[in-house]
Amino acid sequence: MPLLQRCKAAIVQMTAVNDVAANFAACAAHVREARDRGCAIVFLPENFSFMGSRPGEAQTVAEPLDGPTMRRYLDLARETGLWLSLGGFQERGPDGDERIYNTHCIVDGEGRLVAKYRKIHLYDAPFVGLVESRQAISGDSLVTADSPAGRLGVSICYDLRFPELYQKLSFLHGAQVLLMPSAFAMKTGEAHWETLLRCRAIETQCYVVAAAQVGQHNTDGNKRCSWGHAVAFDPWGKCIADLGDAPGLATFDIDPELIAETRRNMPMARHRRYDIYGDGPHAAPLSPADTEGEPDASIGFG
Ligand SMILES: O=C(O)CNC(=O)[C@H](CS)NC(=O)CCC(=O)C(=O)O
């Protein structure tokens, strides 16, 4: 089901806390506002349902996707008739494993879970105080979902630093709208967030929608802060929504004609040289010595 007509969408920025009921109330208010403003789909950020304040707290609220918390969000979708992108839910892991999956769920307007994506790149970055693999297990599949906003390419947060993922979602799987719901660190947000997202839009000729967490999440524990700046870019790389550094909701249009025009003018899908740099059968990662060692003196700089 490729996108045939313009779709009005809403992007949310919020400050989730370690209280599932309070976060649901905030999300529900945003979704109802989006309905009142005539939107067909709402994009919520990573950790929309819970933001822990100490190690191990996320695991204590983890549930299966057919548990009571996800049920409330499915009911919210059905009540409002809106599609929801739930950008990162603490899904309970396999039996016998304490860790969770960080799972992005797509829900249709009748309250059915139509797609789930488990984050494939875990954010192990002690320099900003985050080591995601202590609490989460990575997924292993690419996911797209057809929606009233066109074909969604589903990802989460740190994934947005890995452009090959979006090349595949766009050029091989036909995605038209790339989703990167996030809870970005302050230091890396300031330096990289907007540039990376804008590039993903331009180089894939897709819309990019990045709902975000913002501000200080809890008054106890680690007092974690998120960068905010929830944004949407059109396939030309133009910013069409930006929530700055305050919680809120912004609406924008997803226009199939703009996607088509951008791709007609520069048919990158046809120009792309899969034959030269597609992953061949012998593709293999470099050894750690190649990627983490001292720069090779023989390469030199000037
Ligand atoms: O930890 C949780 O509760 C939920 N997960 C997150 O908030 C994730 C992993 S810690 N955050 C990121 O991926 C930030 C990426 C980032 O900031 C960057 O790429 O620079």
The ligand as an ORCA input file, in Angstrom:
! r2SCAN-3c Opt
* xyz 0 1
  O      18.040      3.428     28.221
  C      16.822      3.443     28.095
  O      16.046      3.487     29.049
  C      16.222      3.420     26.717
  N      17.186      3.556     25.702
  C      17.750      4.713     25.373
  O      17.510      5.759     25.925
  C      18.754      4.635     24.277
  C      19.799      3.658     24.712
  S      20.586      4.061     26.267
  N      19.352      5.902     23.956
  C      20.066      6.052     22.860
  O      20.157      5.170     22.008
  C      20.756      7.403     22.729
  C      21.642      7.462     21.498
  C      22.483      8.674     21.494
  O      22.358      9.555     22.326
  C      23.517      8.833     20.430
  O      23.496      8.084     19.423
  O      24.368      9.712     20.580
*
